[in-house]
Amino acid sequence: MTFGEPGLLWALLGLPLLAALIIYNDRRRHRRLEQLVAARLLPELTDPVAQSRKLIKRLLFLGALVALVLALARPQFGYVEQNFEQHGRDIVLAIDVSKSMLSTDCVPNRLARAKLAAQDIMEAMRGDRFALIAFAGSAQVEAPLTVDYQTVLDAILQLDTKTVERGGTDITSAIHSAELALGKSEGFFRAMVLFTDGEDLEEDAVAAAKKAASYGIRIFTVGIGTKEGSLIPVAPDHQEFLQDRNGQTVRSHLDENRLREIAEQTGGFYVHLENGSTSQLIGAGLRKLSEGKIDERSTRIPIERYRWPLAFALLLLLFSAVLSDRRKEAYARRRPFVKSAVAAAVLALILNARANSALDRYNQ
């Protein structure tokens, strides 16, 4: 047996204290009576109480409280099998972690903005499954498709330019990894959100997008950076900038045309990461996707048994209320006193009547 609210069982520790308070109150009341009336007169001037019945009455009340606490703790015994189906969308977040994502034409830098936008999407699309892919010169899955959002969020926060060892930017490998993560299925409920500056060093990203579209995967591309470009720091918050083999400082530019072409091949669209773009991506893109069956499982649900102790508590309270703690012989023992009082009252009335009659005759 288990309990749905086991913390309430701690209330049982207060019942001994309640019993002690009841006993203390009974003794204090008895001592006060002894201060007002002599002990030998108490049985005649107060209603006698059957101690055994009084004890049973108190035990019934305390037992009812115990049963009531057990009912509130929600005892559970036995299980019932129930099948659940979860419907939603499968979304892969692919984030570019190449050196160019350290450019500061987006404050604080491109990679930090991409991570924040990915978190906003997850927060808005609760109920869907998410996966995370980091890519640079190659791609790797950081979190598989799951509804455990905290796992994906932790993986997003840990992303940096050292996550993928191979340098460069290979969007094609990111698309292929997304295909493996999403799998093949009918229906348009699977999508890939690609965060990058678009500087793809490979040439077959558009062809890879066409293949993904044949699997029912829609790609939404998010461009990060500016067309004017920016220098690439060697490391975050570093004053030195990346140079090419000829010693020339490298400037990274946003390639919107390539990102727009990739998205259009799959029925998705391109947005530039700026104010309102994430909301546009969610409202006009991701939420427009149909929902598919993303999870099916059989769950054992415990059967609630709180009705048993609750009914037992009500039954004990009923018995406690009905049971009288007065002695049956109390009235029988007072009957002689009652008879004597009645006889004295009748005799007084007779004597009073006779006295009045004699006085009248004397006056006559």
C-alpha positions in Angstrom: 0.0 0.0 0.0 1.2 3.5 -0.8 -0.1 7.0 0.0 -0.7 9.8 -2.4 -0.1 12.4 0.3 2.3 10.7 2.7 3.3 14.0 4.4 -0.2 14.2 6.0 0.6 11.1 8.1 2.8 13.3 10.3 -0.5 14.6 11.7 -0.9 11.3 13.5 1.9 12.4 15.9 -0.5 15.0 17.2 -3.1 12.5 18.4 -1.2 11.5 21.6 -1.0 15.1 22.5 -4.8 15.5 21.9 -5.4 12.5 24.1 -3.2 14.0 26.8 -5.2 17.2 26.6 -8.5 15.4 27.0 -7.3 13.5 30.1 -5.9 16.7 31.6 -9.2 18.6 31.0 -11.2 15.8 32.7 -9.0 15.8 35.7 -9.0 19.6 36.0 -12.8 19.7 35.8 -13.1 17.0 38.5 -10.7 19.0 40.8 -12.8 22.2 40.4 -16.0 20.3 41.4 -14.2 19.0 44.5 -13.3 22.5 45.4 -17.0 23.5 45.3 -18.7 20.4 46.6 -17.7 17.8 49.2 -16.5 14.6 47.7 -19.2 12.6 49.5 -22.0 14.7 48.0 -20.7 14.6 44.4 -22.5 11.3 43.5 -25.8 12.8 44.7 -25.5 16.3 43.2 -23.9 15.5 39.8 -24.8 13.0 37.1 -22.8 9.9 37.6 -20.6 8.9 34.6 -19.8 5.3 33.6 -16.0 5.4 33.3 -15.8 2.4 31.0 -18.3 4.0 28.6 -16.6 7.3 28.8 -13.3 5.7 27.9 -14.9 3.8 25.0 -16.5 7.1 23.7 -13.1 8.9 23.8 -11.4 5.9 22.0 -14.1 5.9 19.3 -13.5 9.7 18.7 -9.7 9.3 18.6 -10.1 6.3 16.3 -12.2 8.4 14.0 -9.5 11.0 13.8 -6.9 8.4 12.9 -9.1 7.0 10.1 -9.8 10.6 8.9 -6.1 11.4 8.7 -5.5 8.1 6.8 -8.2 9.1 4.3 -6.7 12.5 3.8 -3.3 10.8 3.1 -5.0 9.1 0.1 -4.2 5.4 0.6 -3.6 3.6 -2.7 -3.8 -0.2 -3.2 -3.7 -2.0 -6.6 -3.2 -0.6 -10.1 -5.1 -0.2 -13.3 -3.4 -0.2 -16.7 -4.3 2.8 -18.9 -2.9 3.6 -22.3 -2.0 7.2 -23.2 -1.3 8.8 -26.6 0.5 12.1 -26.8 0.0 14.2 -29.9 2.3 17.1 -30.9 5.2 18.0 -33.1 8.8 16.9 -33.4 11.1 19.8 -33.6 14.9 19.7 -33.9 16.9 22.8 -32.9 20.1 23.0 -34.8 22.6 25.7 -33.5 25.7 26.8 -35.3 28.7 26.7 -32.9 31.4 27.7 -35.3 33.9 30.5 -34.5 32.0 33.0 -36.6 29.1 32.8 -34.1 31.3 34.7 -31.7 30.9 37.8 -33.8 29.5 40.7 -31.8 27.2 42.3 -34.5 24.4 40.8 -32.2 24.7 41.7 -28.6 26.4 40.0 -26.7 27.3 37.7 -29.7 25.6 35.6 -32.3 25.8 32.3 -30.3 24.3 33.8 -27.2 21.4 35.2 -29.1 20.8 31.9 -30.8 20.6 30.1 -27.5 18.1 32.6 -26.1 15.9 32.3 -29.2 16.0 28.5 -28.9 14.9 28.7 -25.3 12.0 31.0 -26.2 10.8 28.5 -28.8 10.8 25.7 -26.3 8.9 27.8 -23.8 6.2 28.6 -26.4 5.8 25.1 -27.8 5.2 23.2 -24.6 3.8 19.7 -25.3 6.0 19.1 -28.4 9.1 17.0 -28.5 12.5 18.7 -28.9 16.0 17.6 -29.9 19.2 19.6 -30.0 22.0 19.4 -32.7 25.2 21.4 -32.5 27.1 21.8 -35.7 30.2 23.4 -37.1 32.5 21.5 -39.4 30.4 18.5 -38.5 27.2 17.9 -36.5 26.4 16.0 -33.4 23.2 15.3 -31.4 23.4 16.9 -28.0 19.9 15.8 -26.9 17.6 13.3 -28.7 13.9 13.8 -29.2 12.3 14.1 -25.7 9.7 15.8 -23.7 12.2 16.3 -20.9 12.7 20.0 -21.5 15.1 20.5 -18.7 17.6 18.1 -20.4 17.4 20.0 -23.7 17.7 23.4 -21.9 20.8 22.2 -20.0 22.3 21.1 -23.3 21.6 24.5 -24.9 23.2 26.3 -22.0 26.4 24.2 -22.3 26.9 25.0 -26.0 30.1 26.9 -26.9 32.5 27.0 -29.8 34.3 24.0 -28.3 31.3 21.7 -28.4 32.2 20.5 -31.9 35.9 20.0 -32.4 36.0 20.3 -36.2 35.9 23.9 -37.3 34.0 25.4 -40.2 30.3 25.5 -40.9 28.6 22.4 -42.6 24.8 23.0 -42.8 24.5 19.7 -44.8 25.7 17.6 -41.9 23.2 19.4 -39.6 20.4 18.5 -42.0 21.4 14.9 -42.2 21.6 14.6 -38.4 18.2 16.1 -38.2 16.9 13.5 -40.6 18.3 10.7 -38.3 16.9 12.3 -35.2 13.4 12.8 -36.7 13.2 9.5 -38.6 10.8 8.8 -41.4 7.0 9.2 -40.8 3.9 10.2 -42.6 2.4 13.6 -42.0 3.9 17.1 -41.7 4.5 17.4 -37.9 8.3 17.4 -38.0 10.4 20.4 -38.4 14.0 21.7 -38.1 14.9 25.2 -36.9 18.3 26.1 -38.1 20.2 28.9 -36.3 23.3 30.1 -38.2 24.9 33.0 -39.9 24.7 31.2 -43.2 28.4 31.0 -44.0 28.2 27.5 -45.3 31.6 26.2 -46.5 29.9 23.3 -48.3 27.8 23.5 -51.5 25.2 20.8 -51.2 23.0 22.2 -48.4 20.2 23.0 -50.8 20.2 19.4 -52.2 20.2 18.1 -48.6 17.1 20.3 -47.9 15.3 18.8 -50.9 15.9 15.3 -49.6 14.7 16.3 -46.1 11.5 17.7 -47.7 10.8 14.3 -49.3 10.7 12.9 -45.8 8.1 15.4 -44.7 10.6 17.6 -42.8 10.2 21.4 -42.9 13.2 23.6 -42.3 12.9 27.0 -40.9 16.1 29.0 -41.0 17.0 31.8 -38.6 19.7 34.2 -39.8 21.9 35.7 -37.1 24.2 38.7 -37.7 24.3 41.5 -40.2 25.1 41.9 -43.9 27.9 44.3 -43.0 29.4 41.6 -40.9 31.7 41.7 -37.9 35.2 40.6 -36.8 35.5 37.3 -35.2 37.0 37.3 -31.7 39.4 34.5 -30.9 37.4 33.8 -27.7 34.5 35.5 -25.9 35.4 38.8 -24.4 38.8 38.7 -26.2 40.4 41.7 -27.9 42.2 39.5 -30.5 40.5 38.6 -33.8 40.6 35.6 -36.0 42.9 35.8 -39.0 43.2 33.7 -42.2 46.3 32.0 -43.5 47.6 35.2 -45.1 47.4 37.1 -41.8 44.3 39.0 -42.9 41.6 39.7 -40.3 38.5 37.6 -41.1 35.1 39.4 -41.2 31.9 37.2 -41.0 28.9 38.2 -43.1 25.3 37.0 -42.9 24.3 35.0 -46.0 20.6 35.4 -46.1 20.1 34.2 -49.7 21.4 30.7 -49.0 19.3 30.4 -45.8 16.2 31.6 -47.7 16.8 29.0 -50.5 17.2 26.2 -48.0 14.0 27.0 -46.2 11.9 27.4 -49.4 13.0 23.9 -50.6 11.1 22.3 -47.7 8.0 24.6 -47.4 9.5 26.6 -44.6 10.6 30.2 -44.5 13.5 32.4 -43.4 13.5 35.0 -40.7 16.3 37.3 -39.5 16.8 37.2 -35.8 15.6 40.5 -34.5 12.7 41.8 -32.4 9.5 39.9 -33.1 11.1 37.3 -35.5 10.9 34.5 -33.0 7.1 35.1 -32.5 6.7 35.1 -36.3 8.5 31.8 -36.6 6.4 30.3 -33.9 3.0 31.7 -34.9 3.3 31.5 -38.7 5.5 28.4 -38.9 5.7 25.9 -36.1 2.2 26.2 -34.8 0.8 25.8 -38.4 2.3 22.3 -38.5 -0.1 19.4 -38.0 0.1 17.3 -34.9 1.1 13.6 -35.0 1.3 10.8 -32.5 4.6 11.4 -30.9 4.3 9.1 -27.9 2.3 6.1 -26.8 2.7 4.4 -23.5 0.9 2.2 -21.0 0.8 3.6 -17.5 -0.1 1.9 -14.2 -2.4 4.2 -12.3 -2.8 3.4 -8.6 -6.4 2.9 -7.3 -7.4 5.4 -4.6 -8.8 3.7 -1.5 -9.5 6.7 0.7 -13.2 5.8 0.8 -12.5 2.9 3.2 -10.9 4.9 6.0 -13.3 7.8 5.4 -16.4 5.5 5.8 -14.8 3.9 8.9 -14.2 7.4 10.4 -17.8 8.4 9.9 -19.0 5.1 11.4 -16.8 5.7 14.6 -18.0 9.2 14.9 -21.7 8.0 14.7 -21.1 5.4 17.4 -19.3 8.0 19.6 -22.2 10.4 19.2 -24.9 7.7 20.0 -23.1 6.1 22.9 -24.2 7.6 26.2 -21.6 7.7 29.1 -24.3 8.0 31.8 -25.0 5.1 34.1 -28.3 3.3 33.6 -28.8 2.9 37.3 -28.4 6.6 38.0 -32.0 7.4 37.7 -32.9 4.2 39.5 -30.7 5.2 42.4 -32.4 8.6 42.6 -35.9 7.2 42.5 -36.3 6.9 46.4 -35.3 10.6 46.7 -37.8 11.5 44.1 -40.6 9.5 45.7 -39.9 11.0 49.1 -40.0 14.5 47.6 -43.3 13.8 45.9 -44.8 12.4 49.1 -43.7 15.3 51.1 -45.2 17.7 48.6 -48.6 15.9 48.7 -48.6 15.7 52.5 -47.9 19.4 52.7 -50.8 20.1 50.4 -53.2 17.9 52.5 -52.1 19.4 55.8 -52.4 22.9 54.4 -56.0 22.1 53.2 -56.9 20.6 56.6 -55.5 23.5 58.5 -57.5 25.9 56.4 -60.7 23.9 57.1 -60.3 23.9 60.9 -59.6 27.6 61.0 -62.8 28.2 59.1 -64.9 26.2 61.5 -63.3 27.9 64.5 -64.2 31.3 63.1 -67.8 30.2 62.6 
